[in-house]
């Protein structure tokens, strides 16, 4: 069976941006810390709008944060 | 634990306990006992008071979380839970139509409808809690 997955670099990007906490990122994009945690762990795929907000916080294009891959 | 998950736990536990006592008294009264409106009113008032007090307590403990609007994931969780509960409601209504044809006494119908409402609400809050726990 072929599966697809959206992976992300949020944890690394947070670390590279002054060890930003999940709560800091959550406050910047207007979601809860638990939602940031769920996105980071790949348990929840954010809306396109939230994905763009995350990319804007890290000042990087969307593909610099999220990767779509086929397993 | 996020505010909304705590809220779901409060709903689940308070509804289970308070309506549990009510339905226990209904079952013990037997099928031919009359409908006690006072008992139901006391149950509803107790539920409202307990939920308001407990929600005030958790809001005081985390005022920022309590004031924050639901985010997209929390809205999705609520929608999924409502969809799950709807399937239970639809099933229960179909069963009620079937048993209604058997012409049961009105007191049975009233309590059966109430039981359906309580069960559906428990399904909804349980589903929310499971999704919060999974982190979905």
N, CA and C atoms of all chains as a GROMACS GRO file, in nm:
protein
  621
    1UNK      N    1   0.084  -0.120   0.000
    1UNK     CA    2   0.000   0.000   0.000
    1UNK      C    3   0.088   0.125   0.000
    2UNK      N    4   0.053   0.221  -0.084
    2UNK     CA    5   0.132   0.343  -0.092
    2UNK      C    6   0.071   0.451  -0.004
    3UNK      N    7   0.154   0.509   0.082
    3UNK     CA    8   0.105   0.615   0.169
    3UNK      C    9   0.173   0.746   0.137
    4UNK      N   10   0.115   0.855   0.184
    4UNK     CA   11   0.177   0.985   0.166
    4UNK      C   12   0.194   1.049   0.304
    5UNK      N   13   0.292   1.134   0.313
    5UNK     CA   14   0.317   1.198   0.442
    5UNK      C   15   0.363   1.341   0.422
    6UNK      N   16   0.321   1.426   0.514
    6UNK     CA   17   0.371   1.564   0.514
    6UNK      C   18   0.466   1.575   0.633
    7UNK      N   19   0.591   1.594   0.600
    7UNK     CA   20   0.692   1.610   0.706
    7UNK      C   21   0.724   1.758   0.721
    8UNK      N   22   0.781   1.792   0.834
    8UNK     CA   23   0.812   1.934   0.855
    8UNK      C   24   0.943   1.954   0.929
    9UNK      N   25   0.991   2.075   0.919
    9UNK     CA   26   1.120   2.113   0.980
    9UNK      C   27   1.099   2.211   1.094
   10UNK      N   28   0.981   2.212   1.152
   10UNK     CA   29   0.947   2.314   1.251
   10UNK      C   30   1.040   2.308   1.373
   11UNK      N   31   1.067   2.188   1.418
   11UNK     CA   32   1.151   2.177   1.538
   11UNK      C   33   1.290   2.238   1.513
   12UNK      N   34   1.348   2.201   1.398
   12UNK     CA   35   1.481   2.254   1.363
   12UNK      C   36   1.475   2.406   1.347
   13UNK      N   37   1.373   2.454   1.279
   13UNK     CA   38   1.359   2.598   1.256
   13UNK      C   39   1.340   2.674   1.388
   14UNK      N   40   1.265   2.615   1.479
   14UNK     CA   41   1.248   2.680   1.609
   14UNK      C   42   1.382   2.693   1.680
   15UNK      N   43   1.461   2.585   1.672
   15UNK     CA   44   1.592   2.584   1.736
   15UNK      C   45   1.683   2.690   1.676
   16UNK      N   46   1.675   2.701   1.542
   16UNK     CA   47   1.762   2.798   1.472
   16UNK      C   48   1.716   2.943   1.490
   17UNK      N   49   1.594   2.960   1.535
   17UNK     CA   50   1.543   3.096   1.559
   17UNK      C   51   1.538   3.125   1.709
   18UNK      N   52   1.655   3.120   1.768
   18UNK     CA   53   1.668   3.156   1.909
   18UNK      C   54   1.598   3.061   2.004
   19UNK      N   55   1.597   2.932   1.967
   19UNK     CA   56   1.532   2.830   2.050
   19UNK      C   57   1.391   2.874   2.089
   20UNK      N   58   1.316   2.915   1.986
   20UNK     CA   59   1.178   2.957   2.006
   20UNK      C   60   1.096   2.842   2.066
   21UNK      N   61   1.015   2.871   2.163
   21UNK     CA   62   0.932   2.765   2.224
   21UNK      C   63   0.809   2.740   2.138
   22UNK      N   64   0.746   2.627   2.164
   22UNK     CA   65   0.620   2.597   2.093
   22UNK      C   66   0.515   2.701   2.127
   23UNK      N   67   0.515   2.748   2.251
   23UNK     CA   68   0.418   2.849   2.292
   23UNK      C   69   0.440   2.981   2.217
   24UNK      N   70   0.568   3.018   2.199
   24UNK     CA   71   0.600   3.142   2.125
   24UNK      C   72   0.546   3.131   1.982
   25UNK      N   73   0.574   3.017   1.918
   25UNK     CA   74   0.528   2.997   1.781
   25UNK      C   75   0.374   2.996   1.776
   26UNK      N   76   0.314   2.930   1.874
   26UNK     CA   77   0.167   2.923   1.879
   26UNK      C   78   0.107   3.063   1.890
   27UNK      N   79   0.166   3.146   1.974
   27UNK     CA   80   0.116   3.283   1.990
   27UNK      C   81   0.130   3.363   1.861
   28UNK      N   82   0.239   3.339   1.788
   28UNK     CA   83   0.262   3.415   1.664
   28UNK      C   84   0.165   3.375   1.553
   29UNK      N   85   0.123   3.248   1.551
   29UNK     CA   86   0.036   3.205   1.441
   29UNK      C   87  -0.110   3.189   1.484
   30UNK      N   88  -0.138   3.216   1.612
   30UNK     CA   89  -0.277   3.217   1.658
   30UNK      C   90  -0.340   3.080   1.677
   31UNK      N   91  -0.261   2.986   1.728
   31UNK     CA   92  -0.316   2.854   1.764
   31UNK      C   93  -0.268   2.819   1.905
   32UNK      N   94  -0.313   2.705   1.956
   32UNK     CA   95  -0.268   2.663   2.089
   32UNK      C   96  -0.132   2.593   2.080
   33UNK      N   97  -0.064   2.584   2.194
   33UNK     CA   98   0.066   2.514   2.197
   33UNK      C   99   0.047   2.367   2.158
   34UNK      N  100  -0.067   2.310   2.200
   34UNK     CA  101  -0.093   2.168   2.169
   34UNK      C  102  -0.107   2.146   2.018
   35UNK      N  103  -0.160   2.247   1.949
   35UNK     CA  104  -0.174   2.235   1.804
   35UNK      C  105  -0.036   2.242   1.737
   36UNK      N  106   0.050   2.332   1.785
   36UNK     CA  107   0.186   2.338   1.731
   36UNK      C  108   0.256   2.204   1.754
   37UNK      N  109   0.239   2.148   1.873
   37UNK     CA  110   0.300   2.018   1.904
   37UNK      C  111   0.248   1.909   1.811
   38UNK      N  112   0.116   1.910   1.786
   38UNK     CA  113   0.057   1.809   1.697
   38UNK      C  114   0.109   1.824   1.554
   39UNK      N  115   0.125   1.948   1.509
   39UNK     CA  116   0.179   1.972   1.374
   39UNK      C  117   0.324   1.923   1.368
   40UNK      N  118   0.400   1.960   1.467
   40UNK     CA  119   0.543   1.926   1.471
   40UNK      C  120   0.563   1.773   1.468
   41UNK      N  121   0.476   1.703   1.537
   41UNK     CA  122   0.488   1.556   1.542
   41UNK      C  123   0.422   1.486   1.423
   42UNK      N  124   0.365   1.564   1.333
   42UNK     CA  125   0.302   1.505   1.214
   42UNK      C  126   0.168   1.440   1.242
   43UNK      N  127   0.108   1.472   1.357
   43UNK     CA  128  -0.022   1.413   1.390
   43UNK      C  129  -0.137   1.495   1.333
   44UNK      N  130  -0.108   1.620   1.299
   44UNK     CA  131  -0.211   1.707   1.244
   44UNK      C  132  -0.152   1.789   1.130
   45UNK      N  133  -0.221   1.787   1.016
   45UNK     CA  134  -0.177   1.868   0.902
   45UNK      C  135  -0.248   2.003   0.907
   46UNK      N  136  -0.174   2.112   0.917
   46UNK     CA  137  -0.238   2.243   0.932
   46UNK      C  138  -0.307   2.287   0.804
   47UNK      N  139  -0.396   2.384   0.818
   47UNK     CA  140  -0.459   2.444   0.700
   47UNK      C  141  -0.350   2.518   0.621
   48UNK      N  142  -0.383   2.550   0.497
   48UNK     CA  143  -0.287   2.622   0.413
   48UNK      C  144  -0.251   2.757   0.475
   49UNK      N  145  -0.352   2.820   0.533
   49UNK     CA  146  -0.330   2.951   0.595
   49UNK      C  147  -0.232   2.940   0.713
   50UNK      N  148  -0.254   2.841   0.799
   50UNK     CA  149  -0.164   2.822   0.913
   50UNK      C  150  -0.024   2.786   0.866
   51UNK      N  151  -0.015   2.706   0.760
   51UNK     CA  152   0.116   2.668   0.706
   51UNK      C  153   0.191   2.791   0.656
   52UNK      N  154   0.121   2.880   0.587
   52UNK     CA  155   0.185   3.004   0.540
   52UNK      C  156   0.227   3.093   0.656
   53UNK      N  157   0.144   3.095   0.762
   53UNK     CA  158   0.180   3.176   0.879
   53UNK      C  159   0.308   3.125   0.944
   54UNK      N  160   0.319   2.991   0.952
   54UNK     CA  161   0.439   2.931   1.011
   54UNK      C  162   0.561   2.967   0.927
   55UNK      N  163   0.546   2.953   0.796
   55UNK     CA  164   0.658   2.986   0.706
   55UNK      C  165   0.695   3.133   0.719
   56UNK      N  166   0.596   3.220   0.736
   56UNK     CA  167   0.624   3.363   0.750
   56UNK      C  168   0.701   3.393   0.879
   57UNK      N  169   0.666   3.322   0.986
   57UNK     CA  170   0.736   3.342   1.114
   57UNK      C  171   0.885   3.311   1.097
   58UNK      N  172   0.916   3.206   1.022
   58UNK     CA  173   1.056   3.167   1.003
   58UNK      C  174   1.118   3.234   0.880
   59UNK      N  175   1.040   3.321   0.815
   59UNK     CA  176   1.087   3.395   0.699
   59UNK      C  177   1.148   3.302   0.593
   60UNK      N  178   1.073   3.199   0.562
   60UNK     CA  179   1.120   3.098   0.466
   60UNK      C  180   1.002   3.057   0.378
   61UNK      N  181   1.028   3.009   0.255
   61UNK     CA  182   0.916   2.963   0.173
   61UNK      C  183   0.851   2.838   0.232
   62UNK      N  184   0.730   2.811   0.189
   62UNK     CA  185   0.653   2.700   0.245
   62UNK      C  186   0.729   2.567   0.236
   63UNK      N  187   0.796   2.547   0.121
   63UNK     CA  188   0.867   2.419   0.105
   63UNK      C  189   0.991   2.409   0.194
   64UNK      N  190   1.028   2.521   0.255
   64UNK     CA  191   1.137   2.517   0.352
   64UNK      C  192   1.091   2.465   0.487
   65UNK      N  193   0.959   2.461   0.506
   65UNK     CA  194   0.903   2.413   0.634
   65UNK      C  195   0.839   2.276   0.617
   66UNK      N  196   0.761   2.261   0.509
   66UNK     CA  197   0.687   2.135   0.490
   66UNK      C  198   0.736   2.061   0.366
   67UNK      N  199   0.742   1.929   0.377
   67UNK     CA  200   0.779   1.843   0.264
   67UNK      C  201   0.670   1.739   0.245
   68UNK      N  202   0.630   1.726   0.122
   68UNK     CA  203   0.532   1.622   0.088
   68UNK      C  204   0.606   1.507   0.023
   69UNK      N  205   0.589   1.388   0.078
   69UNK     CA  206   0.661   1.275   0.020
   69UNK      C  207   0.573   1.152   0.016
   70UNK      N  208   0.600   1.067  -0.085
   70UNK     CA  209   0.529   0.940  -0.096
   70UNK      C  210   0.616   0.832  -0.034
   71UNK      N  211   0.555   0.751   0.054
   71UNK     CA  212   0.630   0.642   0.118
   71UNK      C  213   0.632   0.519   0.028
   72UNK      N  214  -0.264   2.013   3.004
   72UNK     CA  215  -0.390   1.979   2.938
   72UNK      C  216  -0.459   2.109   2.892
   73UNK      N  217  -0.497   2.118   2.763
   73UNK     CA  218  -0.560   2.242   2.715
   73UNK      C  219  -0.698   2.266   2.779
   74UNK      N  220  -0.738   2.393   2.778
   74UNK     CA  221  -0.865   2.433   2.841
   74UNK      C  222  -0.983   2.354   2.786
   75UNK      N  223  -0.986   2.338   2.652
   75UNK     CA  224  -1.102   2.270   2.590
   75UNK      C  225  -1.109   2.122   2.630
   76UNK      N  226  -0.993   2.060   2.649
   76UNK     CA  227  -0.995   1.921   2.692
   76UNK      C  228  -1.047   1.911   2.836
   77UNK      N  229  -1.002   2.005   2.920
   77UNK     CA  230  -1.053   2.007   3.058
   77UNK      C  231  -1.204   2.027   3.058
   78UNK      N  232  -1.249   2.116   2.970
   78UNK     CA  233  -1.394   2.142   2.959
   78UNK      C  234  -1.469   2.015   2.919
   79UNK      N  235  -1.411   1.941   2.824
   79UNK     CA  236  -1.475   1.815   2.780
   79UNK      C  237  -1.480   1.714   2.894
   80UNK      N  238  -1.372   1.707   2.973
   80UNK     CA  239  -1.370   1.616   3.089
   80UNK      C  240  -1.477   1.655   3.190
   81UNK      N  241  -1.492   1.787   3.213
   81UNK     CA  242  -1.594   1.834   3.307
   81UNK      C  243  -1.733   1.791   3.259
   82UNK      N  244  -1.759   1.810   3.129
   82UNK     CA  245  -1.889   1.771   3.074
   82UNK      C  246  -1.912   1.621   3.088
   83UNK      N  247  -1.811   1.543   3.050
   83UNK     CA  248  -1.824   1.397   3.054
   83UNK      C  249  -1.854   1.349   3.196
   84UNK      N  250  -1.774   1.394   3.291
   84UNK     CA  251  -1.789   1.344   3.428
   84UNK      C  252  -1.916   1.396   3.496
   85UNK      N  253  -1.945   1.525   3.476
   85UNK     CA  254  -2.065   1.580   3.543
   85UNK      C  255  -2.193   1.519   3.485
   86UNK      N  256  -2.198   1.503   3.354
   86UNK     CA  257  -2.317   1.443   3.292
   86UNK      C  258  -2.331   1.297   3.337
   87UNK      N  259  -2.219   1.224   3.335
   87UNK     CA  260  -2.224   1.082   3.376
   87UNK      C  261  -2.276   1.068   3.518
   88UNK      N  262  -2.220   1.147   3.609
   88UNK     CA  263  -2.256   1.133   3.750
   88UNK      C  264  -2.399   1.180   3.778
   89UNK      N  265  -2.429   1.302   3.733
   89UNK     CA  266  -2.558   1.362   3.770
   89UNK      C  267  -2.675   1.292   3.699
   90UNK      N  268  -2.662   1.270   3.570
   90UNK     CA  269  -2.769   1.198   3.500
   90UNK      C  270  -2.769   1.049   3.538
   91UNK      N  271  -2.652   0.998   3.577
   91UNK     CA  272  -2.646   0.860   3.625
   91UNK      C  273  -2.736   0.841   3.746
   92UNK      N  274  -2.729   0.936   3.839
   92UNK     CA  275  -2.814   0.931   3.959
   92UNK      C  276  -2.962   0.940   3.920
   93UNK      N  277  -2.991   1.029   3.825
   93UNK     CA  278  -3.130   1.046   3.781
   93UNK      C  279  -3.185   0.916   3.720
   94UNK      N  280  -3.109   0.857   3.626
   94UNK     CA  281  -3.159   0.736   3.560
   94UNK      C  282  -3.163   0.616   3.655
   95UNK      N  283  -3.071   0.617   3.753
   95UNK     CA  284  -3.074   0.511   3.854
   95UNK      C  285  -3.205   0.519   3.932
   96UNK      N  286  -3.246   0.641   3.966
   96UNK     CA  287  -3.372   0.658   4.041
   96UNK      C  288  -3.492   0.621   3.955
   97UNK      N  289  -3.484   0.651   3.824
   97UNK     CA  290  -3.594   0.617   3.733
   97UNK      C  291  -3.609   0.465   3.723
   98UNK      N  292  -3.496   0.397   3.708
   98UNK     CA  293  -3.500   0.250   3.696
   98UNK      C  294  -3.553   0.188   3.824
   99UNK      N  295  -3.507   0.241   3.939
   99UNK     CA  296  -3.552   0.187   4.067
   99UNK      C  297  -3.699   0.212   4.093
  100UNK      N  298  -3.753   0.321   4.038
  100UNK     CA  299  -3.894   0.354   4.060
  100UNK      C  300  -3.985   0.255   3.986
  101UNK      N  301  -3.931   0.188   3.886
  101UNK     CA  302  -4.010   0.089   3.812
  101UNK      C  303  -4.080   0.148   3.692
  102UNK      N  304  -4.126   0.063   3.601
  102UNK     CA  305  -4.184   0.110   3.475
  102UNK      C  306  -4.318   0.179   3.490
  103UNK      N  307  -4.388   0.156   3.601
  103UNK     CA  308  -4.522   0.214   3.616
  103UNK      C  309  -4.524   0.340   3.702
  104UNK      N  310  -4.406   0.383   3.748
  104UNK     CA  311  -4.400   0.506   3.827
  104UNK      C  312  -4.428   0.626   3.737
  105UNK      N  313  -4.486   0.728   3.792
  105UNK     CA  314  -4.516   0.848   3.714
  105UNK      C  315  -4.390   0.927   3.682
  106UNK      N  316  -4.406   1.026   3.594
  106UNK     CA  317  -4.293   1.109   3.557
  106UNK      C  318  -4.276   1.219   3.662
  107UNK      N  319  -4.156   1.226   3.723
  107UNK     CA  320  -4.130   1.325   3.828
  107UNK      C  321  -4.057   1.444   3.768
  108UNK      N  322  -4.135   1.547   3.734
  108UNK     CA  323  -4.074   1.665   3.672
  108UNK      C  324  -3.976   1.732   3.768
  109UNK      N  325  -4.009   1.732   3.898
  109UNK     CA  326  -3.923   1.794   3.998
  109UNK      C  327  -3.785   1.731   4.002
  110UNK      N  328  -3.782   1.600   3.989
  110UNK     CA  329  -3.655   1.527   3.991
  110UNK      C  330  -3.568   1.564   3.870
  111UNK      N  331  -3.635   1.574   3.756
  111UNK     CA  332  -3.562   1.612   3.634
  111UNK      C  333  -3.512   1.757   3.643
  112UNK      N  334  -3.597   1.845   3.695
  112UNK     CA  335  -3.558   1.986   3.710
  112UNK      C  336  -3.438   1.999   3.803
  113UNK      N  337  -3.440   1.926   3.914
  113UNK     CA  338  -3.328   1.929   4.008
  113UNK      C  339  -3.201   1.878   3.942
  114UNK      N  340  -3.214   1.776   3.858
  114UNK     CA  341  -3.098   1.720   3.786
  114UNK      C  342  -3.038   1.824   3.692
  115UNK      N  343  -3.125   1.890   3.616
  115UNK     CA  344  -3.076   1.991   3.520
  115UNK      C  345  -3.009   2.108   3.592
  116UNK      N  346  -3.072   2.154   3.701
  116UNK     CA  347  -3.014   2.266   3.777
  116UNK      C  348  -2.880   2.226   3.837
  117UNK      N  349  -2.872   2.105   3.892
  117UNK     CA  350  -2.746   2.057   3.950
  117UNK      C  351  -2.637   2.052   3.844
  118UNK      N  352  -2.674   2.004   3.725
  118UNK     CA  353  -2.576   1.994   3.616
  118UNK      C  354  -2.525   2.133   3.575
  119UNK      N  355  -2.618   2.227   3.562
  119UNK     CA  356  -2.578   2.363   3.522
  119UNK      C  357  -2.486   2.425   3.628
  120UNK      N  358  -2.524   2.413   3.754
  120UNK     CA  359  -2.444   2.473   3.862
  120UNK      C  360  -2.304   2.410   3.867
  121UNK      N  361  -2.298   2.278   3.864
  121UNK     CA  362  -2.168   2.208   3.872
  121UNK      C  363  -2.079   2.249   3.753
  122UNK      N  364  -2.138   2.252   3.634
  122UNK     CA  365  -2.057   2.286   3.515
  122UNK      C  366  -2.008   2.431   3.521
  123UNK      N  367  -2.095   2.522   3.563
  123UNK     CA  368  -2.054   2.663   3.571
  123UNK      C  369  -1.941   2.679   3.673
  124UNK      N  370  -1.957   2.620   3.790
  124UNK     CA  371  -1.856   2.634   3.896
  124UNK      C  372  -1.722   2.576   3.850
  125UNK      N  373  -1.725   2.456   3.792
  125UNK     CA  374  -1.600   2.391   3.750
  125UNK      C  375  -1.534   2.468   3.634
  126UNK      N  376  -1.616   2.521   3.542
  126UNK     CA  377  -1.557   2.599   3.433
  126UNK      C  378  -1.496   2.729   3.484
  127UNK      N  379  -1.558   2.790   3.586
  127UNK     CA  380  -1.498   2.910   3.646
  127UNK      C  381  -1.364   2.874   3.709
  128UNK      N  382  -1.358   2.760   3.776
  128UNK     CA  383  -1.233   2.718   3.841
  128UNK      C  384  -1.121   2.699   3.738
  129UNK      N  385  -1.151   2.629   3.628
  129UNK     CA  386  -1.044   2.606   3.529
  129UNK      C  387  -1.011   2.734   3.452
  130UNK      N  388  -1.108   2.825   3.439
  130UNK     CA  389  -1.080   2.952   3.372
  130UNK      C  390  -0.991   3.040   3.458
  131UNK      N  391  -1.011   3.035   3.590
  131UNK     CA  392  -0.925   3.112   3.681
  131UNK      C  393  -0.783   3.055   3.679
  132UNK      N  394  -0.774   2.923   3.670
  132UNK     CA  395  -0.642   2.857   3.669
  132UNK      C  396  -0.564   2.889   3.541
  133UNK      N  397  -0.634   2.907   3.429
  133UNK     CA  398  -0.566   2.937   3.301
  133UNK      C  399  -0.648   3.040   3.223
  134UNK      N  400  -0.645   3.166   3.268
  134UNK     CA  401  -0.732   3.269   3.206
  134UNK      C  402  -0.701   3.295   3.059
  135UNK      N  403  -0.573   3.285   3.023
  135UNK     CA  404  -0.535   3.312   2.884
  135UNK      C  405  -0.595   3.206   2.790
  136UNK      N  406  -0.585   3.079   2.831
  136UNK     CA  407  -0.641   2.969   2.751
  136UNK      C  408  -0.793   2.982   2.741
  137UNK      N  409  -0.855   3.022   2.852
  137UNK     CA  410  -1.002   3.031   2.855
  137UNK      C  411  -1.053   3.139   2.761
  138UNK      N  412  -0.977   3.249   2.751
  138UNK     CA  413  -1.022   3.360   2.667
  138UNK      C  414  -0.991   3.337   2.519
  139UNK      N  415  -0.892   3.253   2.490
  139UNK     CA  416  -0.850   3.232   2.351
  139UNK      C  417  -0.961   3.164   2.270
  140UNK      N  418  -0.986   3.212   2.148
  140UNK     CA  419  -1.086   3.144   2.064
  140UNK      C  420  -1.036   3.007   2.020
  141UNK      N  421  -1.129   2.921   1.980
  141UNK     CA  422  -1.090   2.788   1.932
  141UNK      C  423  -1.002   2.801   1.809
  142UNK      N  424  -0.895   2.724   1.804
  142UNK     CA  425  -0.813   2.727   1.682
  142UNK      C  426  -0.865   2.621   1.584
  143UNK      N  427  -0.801   2.612   1.467
  143UNK     CA  428  -0.853   2.526   1.360
  143UNK      C  429  -0.857   2.379   1.399
  144UNK      N  430  -0.757   2.333   1.476
  144UNK     CA  431  -0.754   2.193   1.517
  144UNK      C  432  -0.866   2.164   1.617
  145UNK      N  433  -0.888   2.256   1.708
  145UNK     CA  434  -0.995   2.236   1.806
  145UNK      C  435  -1.132   2.236   1.739
  146UNK      N  436  -1.149   2.323   1.638
  146UNK     CA  437  -1.275   2.324   1.563
  146UNK      C  438  -1.295   2.191   1.490
  147UNK      N  439  -1.186   2.140   1.432
  147UNK     CA  440  -1.194   2.013   1.360
  147UNK      C  441  -1.230   1.898   1.455
  148UNK      N  442  -1.170   1.900   1.572
  148UNK     CA  443  -1.201   1.797   1.673
  148UNK      C  444  -1.348   1.802   1.711
  149UNK      N  445  -1.400   1.924   1.730
  149UNK     CA  446  -1.542   1.938   1.766
  149UNK      C  447  -1.633   1.890   1.652
  150UNK      N  448  -1.593   1.920   1.529
  150UNK     CA  449  -1.674   1.876   1.414
  150UNK      C  450  -1.675   1.724   1.403
  151UNK      N  451  -1.558   1.662   1.420
  151UNK     CA  452  -1.551   1.516   1.413
  151UNK      C  453  -1.634   1.452   1.523
  152UNK      N  454  -1.626   1.510   1.642
  152UNK     CA  455  -1.703   1.456   1.755
  152UNK      C  456  -1.853   1.470   1.730
  153UNK      N  457  -1.894   1.584   1.675
  153UNK     CA  458  -2.036   1.605   1.646
  153UNK      C  459  -2.085   1.507   1.539
  154UNK      N  460  -2.002   1.482   1.440
  154UNK     CA  461  -2.039   1.387   1.334
  154UNK      C  462  -2.057   1.247   1.392
  155UNK      N  463  -1.964   1.209   1.482
  155UNK     CA  464  -1.972   1.078   1.548
  155UNK      C  465  -2.100   1.069   1.631
  156UNK      N  466  -2.129   1.176   1.708
  156UNK     CA  467  -2.248   1.176   1.792
  156UNK      C  468  -2.375   1.174   1.708
  157UNK      N  469  -2.371   1.239   1.592
  157UNK     CA  470  -2.488   1.240   1.504
  157UNK      C  471  -2.526   1.099   1.460
  158UNK      N  472  -2.424   1.017   1.433
  158UNK     CA  473  -2.453   0.880   1.391
  158UNK      C  474  -2.527   0.806   1.503
  159UNK      N  475  -2.489   0.833   1.627
  159UNK     CA  476  -2.559   0.773   1.741
  159UNK      C  477  -2.701   0.825   1.753
  160UNK      N  478  -2.716   0.955   1.729
  160UNK     CA  479  -2.849   1.017   1.738
  160UNK      C  480  -2.942   0.959   1.631
  161UNK      N  481  -2.890   0.946   1.509
  161UNK     CA  482  -2.971   0.892   1.399
  161UNK      C  483  -3.015   0.749   1.429
  162UNK      N  484  -2.922   0.669   1.482
  162UNK     CA  485  -2.953   0.531   1.517
  162UNK      C  486  -3.060   0.526   1.626
  163UNK      N  487  -3.043   0.611   1.727
  163UNK     CA  488  -3.137   0.613   1.840
  163UNK      C  489  -3.276   0.656   1.795
  164UNK      N  490  -3.282   0.753   1.704
  164UNK     CA  491  -3.413   0.799   1.654
  164UNK      C  492  -3.482   0.687   1.574
  165UNK      N  493  -3.403   0.616   1.495
  165UNK     CA  494  -3.460   0.503   1.419
  165UNK      C  495  -3.516   0.398   1.514
  166UNK      N  496  -3.442   0.369   1.623
  166UNK     CA  497  -3.490   0.272   1.722
  166UNK      C  498  -3.615   0.325   1.794
  167UNK      N  499  -3.613   0.458   1.823
  167UNK     CA  500  -3.729   0.518   1.893
  167UNK      C  501  -3.855   0.507   1.807
  168UNK      N  502  -3.840   0.527   1.676
  168UNK     CA  503  -3.954   0.514   1.584
  168UNK      C  504  -4.009   0.371   1.589
  169UNK      N  505  -3.916   0.275   1.591
  169UNK     CA  506  -3.956   0.134   1.595
  169UNK      C  507  -4.031   0.102   1.724
  170UNK      N  508  -3.970   0.140   1.839
  170UNK     CA  509  -4.032   0.109   1.968
  170UNK      C  510  -4.156   0.196   1.993
  171UNK      N  511  -4.158   0.315   1.933
  171UNK     CA  512  -4.275   0.402   1.947
  171UNK      C  513  -4.399   0.338   1.889
  172UNK      N  514  -4.378   0.255   1.786
  172UNK     CA  515  -4.491   0.186   1.724
  172UNK      C  516  -4.554   0.083   1.818
  173UNK      N  517  -4.479   0.046   1.922
  173UNK     CA  518  -4.531  -0.052   2.019
  173UNK      C  519  -4.619   0.014   2.126
  174UNK      N  520  -4.637   0.146   2.113
  174UNK     CA  521  -4.724   0.223   2.202
  174UNK      C  522  -4.685   0.212   2.350
  175UNK      N  523  -4.562   0.253   2.383
  175UNK     CA  524  -4.520   0.250   2.523
  175UNK      C  525  -4.582   0.367   2.600
  176UNK      N  526  -4.584   0.360   2.735
  176UNK     CA  527  -4.639   0.472   2.812
  176UNK      C  528  -4.554   0.598   2.794
  177UNK      N  529  -4.617   0.715   2.812
  177UNK     CA  530  -4.551   0.843   2.786
  177UNK      C  531  -4.428   0.863   2.874
  178UNK      N  532  -4.433   0.813   2.996
  178UNK     CA  533  -4.319   0.830   3.087
  178UNK      C  534  -4.196   0.756   3.033
  179UNK      N  535  -4.221   0.641   2.968
  179UNK     CA  536  -4.110   0.567   2.908
  179UNK      C  537  -4.051   0.647   2.792
  180UNK      N  538  -4.139   0.701   2.709
  180UNK     CA  539  -4.093   0.779   2.594
  180UNK      C  540  -4.010   0.900   2.636
  181UNK      N  541  -4.058   0.972   2.738
  181UNK     CA  542  -3.987   1.092   2.782
  181UNK      C  543  -3.848   1.058   2.834
  182UNK      N  544  -3.840   0.957   2.919
  182UNK     CA  545  -3.709   0.919   2.974
  182UNK      C  546  -3.620   0.857   2.868
  183UNK      N  547  -3.679   0.786   2.773
  183UNK     CA  548  -3.599   0.727   2.665
  183UNK      C  549  -3.536   0.838   2.579
  184UNK      N  550  -3.615   0.941   2.549
  184UNK     CA  551  -3.562   1.054   2.471
  184UNK      C  552  -3.449   1.124   2.547
  185UNK      N  553  -3.471   1.142   2.677
  185UNK     CA  554  -3.369   1.206   2.760
  185UNK      C  555  -3.242   1.121   2.764
  186UNK      N  556  -3.261   0.990   2.773
  186UNK     CA  557  -3.147   0.898   2.775
  186UNK      C  558  -3.068   0.908   2.644
  187UNK      N  559  -3.141   0.920   2.534
  187UNK     CA  560  -3.075   0.936   2.404
  187UNK      C  561  -2.993   1.065   2.400
  188UNK      N  562  -3.052   1.174   2.448
  188UNK     CA  563  -2.981   1.302   2.448
  188UNK      C  564  -2.853   1.293   2.532
  189UNK      N  565  -2.866   1.233   2.649
  189UNK     CA  566  -2.750   1.222   2.739
  189UNK      C  567  -2.643   1.132   2.677
  190UNK      N  568  -2.686   1.022   2.618
  190UNK     CA  569  -2.590   0.928   2.557
  190UNK      C  570  -2.516   0.994   2.441
  191UNK      N  571  -2.589   1.068   2.359
  191UNK     CA  572  -2.527   1.135   2.244
  191UNK      C  573  -2.425   1.240   2.292
  192UNK      N  574  -2.460   1.312   2.398
  192UNK     CA  575  -2.366   1.411   2.451
  192UNK      C  576  -2.242   1.342   2.508
  193UNK      N  577  -2.261   1.228   2.572
  193UNK     CA  578  -2.146   1.153   2.624
  193UNK      C  579  -2.058   1.102   2.509
  194UNK      N  580  -2.123   1.059   2.400
  194UNK     CA  581  -2.046   1.015   2.282
  194UNK      C  582  -1.963   1.131   2.227
  195UNK      N  583  -2.025   1.249   2.223
  195UNK     CA  584  -1.957   1.367   2.166
  195UNK      C  585  -1.836   1.406   2.251
  196UNK      N  586  -1.856   1.416   2.382
  196UNK     CA  587  -1.744   1.458   2.468
  196UNK      C  588  -1.636   1.350   2.475
  197UNK      N  589  -1.677   1.223   2.474
  197UNK     CA  590  -1.578   1.114   2.476
  197UNK      C  591  -1.491   1.119   2.352
  198UNK      N  592  -1.556   1.141   2.238
  198UNK     CA  593  -1.483   1.148   2.111
  198UNK      C  594  -1.384   1.266   2.112
  199UNK      N  595  -1.427   1.377   2.167
  199UNK     CA  596  -1.338   1.493   2.178
  199UNK      C  597  -1.215   1.459   2.262
  200UNK      N  598  -1.239   1.397   2.376
  200UNK     CA  599  -1.128   1.365   2.468
  200UNK      C  600  -1.031   1.268   2.402
  201UNK      N  601  -1.084   1.167   2.333
  201UNK     CA  602  -0.997   1.070   2.266
  201UNK      C  603  -0.907   1.140   2.164
  202UNK      N  604  -0.966   1.232   2.088
  202UNK     CA  605  -0.886   1.303   1.986
  202UNK      C  606  -0.784   1.398   2.049
  203UNK      N  607  -0.822   1.462   2.158
  203UNK     CA  608  -0.724   1.547   2.228
  203UNK      C  609  -0.609   1.463   2.281
  204UNK      N  610  -0.642   1.345   2.337
  204UNK     CA  611  -0.538   1.256   2.392
  204UNK      C  612  -0.445   1.205   2.283
  205UNK      N  613  -0.503   1.176   2.166
  205UNK     CA  614  -0.421   1.128   2.053
  205UNK      C  615  -0.336   1.238   1.995
  206UNK      N  616  -0.374   1.361   2.021
  206UNK     CA  617  -0.302   1.475   1.965
  206UNK      C  618  -0.342   1.504   1.822
  207UNK      N  619  -0.449   1.438   1.777
  207UNK     CA  620  -0.492   1.454   1.636
  207UNK      C  621  -0.542   1.595   1.609
   0.00000   0.00000   0.00000
